[in-house]
């Protein structure tokens, strides 16, 4: 078996395990918003982790695949553009973590960029497709920012707190050395 075959199998295996963890953890909801969106236990992190481990291309493919899983499992679709924005682009943006593959503090920066990307597309969807839900007199952009920023930001803060724990840092370091 050549090194390229071994790396391909390893990439597929670790990516599949991380996606499976993300998918299962997406059902561990710490808080759910009334019109969609929830704070889950690290589900976005495991999607971003794939990009950090294997780079932008693999990260984007895995993140889009995760978006498709979310679409199949728990769809809320009002139009094709909204479907693309909320599922393909928003979850796909988590793969932007791959921009920080191999960089110092790349895991944290990659996670933050991936989450910011997801927020951007969720915000955009809220302004374009769900503005009618804004309370009377409230700007749709402000409403979308508060609504989407609330659950996405809460999960990001919880995740960063967990990532700062020494046992978690050590475990992730061990896995990173296995992949290298």
C-alpha positions as CSV (number, residue, x, y, z in Angstrom):
1,X,0.0,0.0,0.0
2,X,1.5,3.4,-1.0
3,X,1.6,6.4,1.3
4,X,-1.1,8.0,-0.8
5,X,-3.5,5.1,-0.3
6,X,-2.8,5.1,3.4
7,X,-3.3,8.8,3.7
8,X,-6.6,8.6,1.7
9,X,-7.9,5.8,3.9
10,X,-6.8,7.6,7.1
11,X,-8.4,10.9,5.9
12,X,-11.7,9.1,5.1
13,X,-11.7,7.2,8.4
14,X,-11.0,10.2,10.6
15,X,-13.4,12.4,8.7
16,X,-16.2,9.8,8.9
17,X,-15.6,9.4,12.6
18,X,-15.6,13.2,13.2
19,X,-18.8,13.6,11.1
20,X,-20.5,10.7,13.0
21,X,-19.6,12.4,16.3
22,X,-20.9,15.8,15.0
23,X,-24.1,14.2,13.8
24,X,-24.8,12.3,17.0
25,X,-23.9,15.4,19.1
26,X,-26.3,17.5,17.0
27,X,-29.1,15.6,18.9
28,X,-27.6,16.6,22.3
29,X,-29.4,20.0,22.4
30,X,-28.6,22.2,25.4
31,X,-31.1,24.7,24.2
32,X,-33.4,25.0,21.1
33,X,-34.6,28.2,19.5
34,X,-38.4,28.5,18.7
35,X,-38.0,28.8,15.0
36,X,-35.0,26.6,14.3
37,X,-31.4,26.6,15.5
38,X,-30.1,25.1,18.7
39,X,-27.1,25.0,21.0
40,X,-25.6,21.6,20.7
41,X,-22.7,19.9,22.5
42,X,-19.7,20.4,20.2
43,X,-21.4,19.4,16.9
44,X,-19.9,22.3,15.0
45,X,-16.5,21.7,16.4
46,X,-16.2,18.1,15.0
47,X,-17.1,19.4,11.6
48,X,-14.5,22.2,11.8
49,X,-11.9,19.7,13.2
50,X,-11.9,17.9,9.8
51,X,-10.8,21.0,8.0
52,X,-8.1,21.7,10.6
53,X,-6.8,18.1,10.3
54,X,-6.9,17.7,6.5
55,X,-7.1,21.2,4.9
56,X,-9.6,23.3,3.1
57,X,-10.7,21.0,0.3
58,X,-11.5,18.0,2.6
59,X,-13.0,20.4,5.2
60,X,-15.4,21.9,2.8
61,X,-16.5,18.6,1.3
62,X,-17.1,17.2,4.8
63,X,-19.0,20.3,6.0
64,X,-21.3,20.2,2.9
65,X,-21.9,16.5,3.6
66,X,-22.8,17.4,7.2
67,X,-25.2,20.1,5.9
68,X,-26.9,17.5,3.7
69,X,-27.2,15.2,6.7
70,X,-28.9,18.0,8.6
71,X,-31.2,18.7,5.7
72,X,-32.3,15.1,5.5
73,X,-32.8,14.8,9.3
74,X,-34.5,18.0,10.2
75,X,-35.5,20.0,7.2
76,X,-37.1,23.4,7.2
77,X,-37.3,24.6,3.7
78,X,-39.3,27.5,2.2
79,X,-37.4,27.7,-1.1
80,X,-34.4,26.4,-3.0
81,X,-32.3,29.6,-2.3
82,X,-33.1,29.3,1.4
83,X,-32.2,25.6,1.4
84,X,-28.9,26.4,-0.2
85,X,-28.2,29.2,2.2
86,X,-29.2,27.4,5.4
87,X,-27.9,23.9,4.7
88,X,-25.3,23.9,2.0
89,X,-23.6,27.3,2.5
90,X,-24.1,27.7,6.3
91,X,-22.9,24.3,7.3
92,X,-20.4,24.2,4.4
93,X,-18.8,27.3,5.8
94,X,-17.7,25.3,8.8
95,X,-15.1,23.8,6.4
96,X,-13.4,27.1,6.2
97,X,-11.5,25.9,9.3
98,X,-9.3,24.2,6.7
99,X,-7.7,27.6,6.0
100,X,-5.8,27.1,9.3
101,X,-4.6,23.6,8.6
102,X,-1.1,23.3,10.1
103,X,-1.0,26.8,11.5
104,X,-0.1,27.7,15.1
105,X,-3.4,28.0,17.1
106,X,-5.0,26.8,13.9
107,X,-7.7,24.7,15.6
108,X,-9.1,27.7,17.6
109,X,-8.8,30.2,14.7
110,X,-10.2,27.7,12.2
111,X,-13.1,27.0,14.5
112,X,-13.8,30.7,14.9
113,X,-13.6,31.3,11.2
114,X,-15.9,28.3,10.4
115,X,-18.4,29.5,13.0
116,X,-18.3,33.0,11.7
117,X,-18.9,31.7,8.2
118,X,-21.9,29.7,9.4
119,X,-23.2,32.8,11.3
120,X,-22.9,34.9,8.1
121,X,-25.1,32.6,6.0
122,X,-27.6,32.1,8.8
123,X,-27.7,35.9,9.3
124,X,-28.2,36.3,5.5
125,X,-31.0,33.7,5.5
126,X,-32.7,35.4,8.4
127,X,-32.7,38.8,6.7
128,X,-33.7,37.5,3.3
129,X,-36.1,34.7,4.1
130,X,-37.3,35.2,7.6
131,X,-37.5,39.0,8.1
132,X,-41.3,38.7,8.7
133,X,-40.6,37.1,12.1
134,X,-38.9,40.2,13.4
135,X,-40.9,41.9,16.1
136,X,-42.8,44.9,14.9
137,X,-40.6,47.9,14.7
138,X,-37.4,45.9,14.8
139,X,-34.9,46.0,12.0
140,X,-34.7,42.6,10.2
141,X,-30.9,42.6,10.2
142,X,-30.7,43.3,14.0
143,X,-33.3,40.6,14.6
144,X,-31.4,38.1,12.5
145,X,-28.1,39.0,14.1
146,X,-29.5,38.6,17.6
147,X,-31.5,35.4,16.8
148,X,-28.7,33.6,15.0
149,X,-25.9,35.0,17.0
150,X,-27.6,33.9,20.2
151,X,-27.5,30.2,19.5
152,X,-24.3,30.1,17.3
153,X,-22.4,32.3,19.7
154,X,-23.5,30.3,22.8
155,X,-22.3,27.1,21.3
156,X,-19.0,28.7,20.2
157,X,-18.4,30.0,23.8
158,X,-19.2,26.6,25.3
159,X,-16.9,24.8,22.8
160,X,-14.0,27.2,23.4
161,X,-14.4,26.7,27.1
162,X,-14.2,22.9,26.7
163,X,-11.3,23.2,24.3
164,X,-9.3,25.1,26.9
165,X,-9.4,22.2,29.4
166,X,-6.0,20.6,29.6
167,X,-7.3,17.0,29.2
168,X,-9.1,18.0,26.0
169,X,-6.0,19.7,24.7
170,X,-3.9,16.7,25.4
171,X,-6.3,14.3,23.8
172,X,-6.6,16.4,20.6
173,X,-2.8,16.6,20.5
174,X,-2.5,12.9,20.6
175,X,-5.0,12.5,17.8
176,X,-3.2,15.1,15.8
177,X,0.1,13.2,16.2
178,X,-1.6,10.0,14.9
179,X,-2.8,11.8,11.8
180,X,0.6,13.5,11.0
